Amino acid sequence: MAVFHAHQACSSSSFCGAASCCALLTSLIPRYGWLLLLLLSPPVLAQRTVERDFQPYFAQYNLKGSFLLLETGSGPDQYTAYNLARCRQGFLPASTFKIPNTLIGLETGAVRDTAEVFRWNGKPRAFPQWNQDMSFARALRVSCVPCYQELARRIGAPRYQQWLPKLQFGRMVVTPATVDTFWLAGASRITQFEQLAFLRRLQQGKLPVSKRNQDLTKAMLVLSRGPGWVLRGKTGWTSQQGYDNGWFVGWVEQGGKTYFFALNAEPADGKPATATFVQGRRAVTEQILQQEFKLLSPPKP
């Protein structure tokens, strides 16, 4: 590809016959080159944010939190936000980090494919469904923390430090000492806006990861399907010193459009999490998607 340089243009008498003109052009490019780039750049579709009150949905499950949805399609991108300021607040990613962790694991060869088996060591784990050997695909489906901690140790801090900036998944802070916990405790943070930006690049196949591994990860994230729609997503939950925080992030493909969502919530009374909190993350999200956006339902005849 040819590269256009100012001094090459000025060497042509038809473009600029005087040395003074060449000098002037050369002096202007460093100062106004940004304007030239702006003029030559493709148009950017506008974005807008609409704020809505979804508090009643949260209240049904004794939750407080925030919800963000990004609708993409033929027109301008549109965000719909409940508790917009909180949508910009960073939280630990918890098990939503299993999405980039899956990509990094596959891309680095720390795990071969979705069928690779993670062996149970026989010691009781936090949840009964984790007490078994399981494939990598099942480990994501049941959100097996010990399995992904084993994967993290295989990957190692140096490779995380190489890959995390490329993936642009919030602000992760990883050291050798925290390599298998940094998404569950510590200084790592991600906002709901950052979650959606990351998910959008994954859905569009634009992450700096092979197509194979992006496709495998997207297939692992499928939660349910219906006539004309697909729901992909991942929950997350951190619990530290009596404070519980939960996520549900993902996207819906329906009607030729893609709707990216991120919910973050915590118990409204500040008490330790109950089964209502655990169920509420996904339940609140699906109710909002169904009742407010008419998603996850058959198309009208």
GIZI-V514204 format. One record per backbone hydrogen bond with DSSP energy under -1.0 kcal/mol. NH is the residue of the N-H (numbers start at 1). CO is the residue of the C=O. E is the energy in kcal/mol with one decimal. If there is no record, write none. Layout:
nh:NH co:CO e:E
nh:NH co:CO e:E
This chain:
nh:9 co:5 e:-1.8
nh:10 co:6 e:-2.0
nh:12 co:9 e:-1.3
nh:16 co:12 e:-2.6
nh:22 co:18 e:-1.4
nh:23 co:19 e:-2.2
nh:24 co:20 e:-2.2
nh:25 co:21 e:-2.5
nh:26 co:22 e:-2.4
nh:27 co:23 e:-1.9
nh:28 co:24 e:-1.6
nh:29 co:25 e:-1.7
nh:32 co:28 e:-2.9
nh:33 co:29 e:-1.9
nh:36 co:32 e:-1.4
nh:37 co:33 e:-2.4
nh:38 co:34 e:-2.2
nh:39 co:35 e:-2.5
nh:40 co:36 e:-2.0
nh:41 co:37 e:-1.2
nh:48 co:77 e:-1.1
nh:50 co:79 e:-2.9
nh:52 co:81 e:-2.8
nh:57 co:54 e:-1.1
nh:58 co:54 e:-1.2
nh:59 co:55 e:-2.6
nh:60 co:56 e:-1.4
nh:61 co:58 e:-1.5
nh:62 co:59 e:-1.8
nh:63 co:58 e:-2.2
nh:64 co:266 e:-2.3
nh:66 co:264 e:-2.5
nh:67 co:82 e:-1.7
nh:68 co:262 e:-1.9
nh:69 co:80 e:-2.4
nh:70 co:260 e:-3.0
nh:71 co:78 e:-2.9
nh:72 co:258 e:-2.6
nh:78 co:71 e:-1.8
nh:79 co:48 e:-3.3
nh:80 co:69 e:-2.6
nh:81 co:50 e:-2.8
nh:82 co:67 e:-2.9
nh:87 co:83 e:-1.5
nh:89 co:86 e:-1.6
nh:91 co:190 e:-2.1
nh:94 co:183 e:-2.0
nh:96 co:93 e:-1.9
nh:97 co:94 e:-1.8
nh:98 co:95 e:-1.4
nh:99 co:96 e:-1.6
nh:101 co:97 e:-2.5
nh:102 co:98 e:-2.0
nh:103 co:99 e:-1.8
nh:104 co:100 e:-2.8
nh:105 co:101 e:-2.6
nh:106 co:102 e:-2.3
nh:107 co:103 e:-2.7
nh:108 co:104 e:-2.4
nh:110 co:105 e:-1.1
nh:111 co:105 e:-1.7
nh:116 co:113 e:-1.1
nh:118 co:134 e:-3.4
nh:130 co:127 e:-2.1
nh:131 co:128 e:-1.8
nh:132 co:130 e:-2.0
nh:134 co:118 e:-2.0
nh:136 co:116 e:-1.5
nh:137 co:114 e:-2.4
nh:139 co:135 e:-2.4
nh:140 co:136 e:-1.6
nh:141 co:137 e:-1.9
nh:142 co:138 e:-2.7
nh:144 co:139 e:-2.8
nh:148 co:144 e:-1.9
nh:149 co:145 e:-2.1
nh:150 co:146 e:-1.9
nh:151 co:147 e:-2.0
nh:152 co:148 e:-2.1
nh:153 co:149 e:-1.9
nh:154 co:150 e:-1.8
nh:155 co:151 e:-2.3
nh:156 co:152 e:-2.9
nh:160 co:156 e:-1.8
nh:161 co:157 e:-2.8
nh:162 co:158 e:-1.1
nh:163 co:159 e:-2.5
nh:164 co:160 e:-3.1
nh:167 co:163 e:-1.9
nh:168 co:164 e:-1.5
nh:171 co:189 e:-3.2
nh:181 co:178 e:-2.0
nh:182 co:178 e:-2.0
nh:184 co:181 e:-2.5
nh:185 co:181 e:-1.8
nh:189 co:171 e:-1.9
nh:190 co:91 e:-1.9
nh:192 co:87 e:-1.4
nh:193 co:87 e:-1.1
nh:195 co:191 e:-2.0
nh:196 co:192 e:-2.1
nh:197 co:193 e:-2.1
nh:198 co:194 e:-2.2
nh:199 co:195 e:-2.7
nh:200 co:196 e:-2.4
nh:201 co:197 e:-1.7
nh:202 co:198 e:-2.0
nh:203 co:199 e:-3.0
nh:204 co:200 e:-2.1
nh:205 co:202 e:-1.4
nh:206 co:201 e:-3.2
nh:209 co:207 e:-2.5
nh:214 co:210 e:-2.1
nh:215 co:211 e:-2.8
nh:216 co:212 e:-2.5
nh:217 co:213 e:-1.9
nh:218 co:214 e:-2.4
nh:219 co:215 e:-2.2
nh:220 co:216 e:-2.0
nh:221 co:217 e:-1.1
nh:222 co:219 e:-1.1
nh:223 co:231 e:-3.0
nh:224 co:231 e:-1.5
nh:226 co:229 e:-2.3
nh:229 co:226 e:-1.8
nh:230 co:253 e:-1.5
nh:231 co:224 e:-2.8
nh:232 co:251 e:-2.6
nh:233 co:221 e:-2.2
nh:234 co:249 e:-2.6
nh:236 co:247 e:-1.7
nh:238 co:245 e:-2.6
nh:240 co:243 e:-2.6
nh:243 co:240 e:-2.3
nh:245 co:238 e:-2.4
nh:246 co:265 e:-3.3
nh:247 co:236 e:-2.6
nh:248 co:263 e:-1.7
nh:249 co:234 e:-2.4
nh:250 co:261 e:-2.1
nh:251 co:232 e:-2.0
nh:252 co:259 e:-2.4
nh:253 co:230 e:-2.1
nh:254 co:257 e:-2.2
nh:257 co:254 e:-1.7
nh:258 co:72 e:-1.8
nh:259 co:252 e:-2.9
nh:260 co:70 e:-2.7
nh:261 co:250 e:-2.6
nh:262 co:68 e:-2.2
nh:263 co:248 e:-2.7
nh:264 co:66 e:-2.2
nh:265 co:246 e:-2.4
nh:266 co:64 e:-2.3
nh:268 co:62 e:-2.9
nh:270 co:267 e:-1.2
nh:278 co:274 e:-2.0
nh:279 co:275 e:-2.6
nh:280 co:276 e:-2.2
nh:281 co:277 e:-1.3
nh:283 co:279 e:-2.2
nh:284 co:280 e:-2.9
nh:285 co:281 e:-1.2
nh:286 co:282 e:-2.8
nh:287 co:283 e:-2.2
nh:288 co:284 e:-2.3
nh:289 co:285 e:-2.7
nh:290 co:286 e:-2.5
nh:291 co:287 e:-3.1
nh:292 co:288 e:-2.2
nh:295 co:289 e:-2.5
